[in-house]
């Protein structure tokens, strides 16, 4: 019995001793230097502008004036055989005409409104039998609007009035190429027959040089 009490007392004493012993202090954690740097940089952002002397020249390309991405450049060159397959396509927006009968060349933009105005002024001269003035206006209308049927026909009539047979004939035929069944097609055909007839061939052209 005495031995049992001694064992119980020893067990109780060891339990009390374990509970009363101080726990080991926790080791302090090391602060992460990277996280502290990120927080400080977030609180104090660098607002200084970039310096030109800090640019690495070795990283720049050798081509001057070209984009760093050549894939973004657009090829504007025409396709092969474009000129042969589409003759006169360059004259769609710009028509070329010679001014004053000399070597000076003027470029007239495509302007149907200006062409219609020239035809209107040409009709004014034509009604007053100023055929030279009318011819000038009709020709200018064709510079601003190439292959205009109205200006082509009226120029042919004007040249016909001035007895310039070959030019008038070419004008009537040009009108029929533009509008084979146009409103002036019947008159143009009659004029062509007249100018190609024997009476017209016997009549000298006013532009012919007398020998």
C-alpha positions, 0 to 999 in steps of 0.5 A, spaced: 500 500 500 505 504 501 509 503 495 502 504 491 502 511 494 509 513 493 508 511 485 502 516 485 506 521 488 511 521 483 507 521 477 503 527 480 510 530 481 512 529 474 506 532 471 506 538 475 513 539 473 512 538 466 506 543 466 510 549 470 516 548 465 517 555 460 516 553 453 521 555 448 521 562 445 519 562 438 525 564 433 524 570 430 522 570 422 527 574 418 523 579 414 523 578 406 528 583 403 524 583 396 517 584 399 520 590 403 523 593 397 516 592 393 512 595 398 517 601 399 517 602 391 510 602 391 509 607 396 515 611 392 514 611 385 520 613 380 516 619 377 523 621 373 522 622 366 527 617 362 534 619 360 536 619 353 543 617 355 540 611 358 538 608 352 542 602 349 544 604 342 546 596 341 539 594 341 536 599 336 536 597 329 541 599 323 535 602 318 534 609 319 526 611 319 524 604 318 519 601 323 522 596 328 516 591 326 517 590 318 511 586 318 507 592 319 509 595 313 504 595 307 506 593 300 504 598 295 507 596 289 503 594 283 502 587 281 506 584 276 503 586 269 498 591 271 500 596 266 499 591 261 493 588 263 490 595 265 492 600 260 491 607 262 489 605 269 493 611 272 489 616 268 483 615 272 484 620 277 489 625 273 488 626 266 494 629 262 493 635 257 497 639 253 496 647 254 497 652 249 500 647 244 507 647 247 511 642 251 508 645 258 504 639 261 498 641 265 495 635 270 487 636 271 484 632 276 477 628 275 472 633 276 465 632 272 462 638 275 468 643 272 467 639 265 459 640 265 461 648 267 465 648 261 460 645 256 455 650 258 460 655 257 462 652 250 454 652 248 454 659 250 460 661 245 457 656 240 450 659 239 454 666 238 458 662 232 464 663 236 467 656 234 474 657 237 472 659 244 467 653 244 472 648 241 477 651 247 471 649 252 469 643 250 476 640 249 477 643 257 471 639 259 474 633 256 480 634 260 476 634 266 472 628 264 475 624 259 470 620 254 464 625 256 459 623 251 456 630 250 463 634 250 465 629 245 459 630 240 459 638 241 466 638 239 465 634 233 459 639 231 464 645 232 469 642 228 464 640 223 462 648 223 469 650 222 470 645 216 475 641 220 473 635 216 478 629 219 477 632 226 470 632 226 469 625 223 474 622 229 469 626 234 463 623 231 466 616 231 468 617 238 461 619 240 459 612 237 464 608 241 462 611 247 454 611 246 453 607 240 445 608 241 446 615 245 441 620 243 445 623 238 447 617 235 443 618 229 445 625 227 453 622 228 451 617 223 449 622 218 454 626 219 459 620 218 456 618 212 456 626 209 463 627 211 465 620 208 461 621 202 464 623 195 462 631 196 466 631 202 472 628 199 472 633 194 472 638 198 479 640 201 480 640 209 481 647 211 487 644 215 490 642 209 497 645 207 496 648 200 502 646 196 
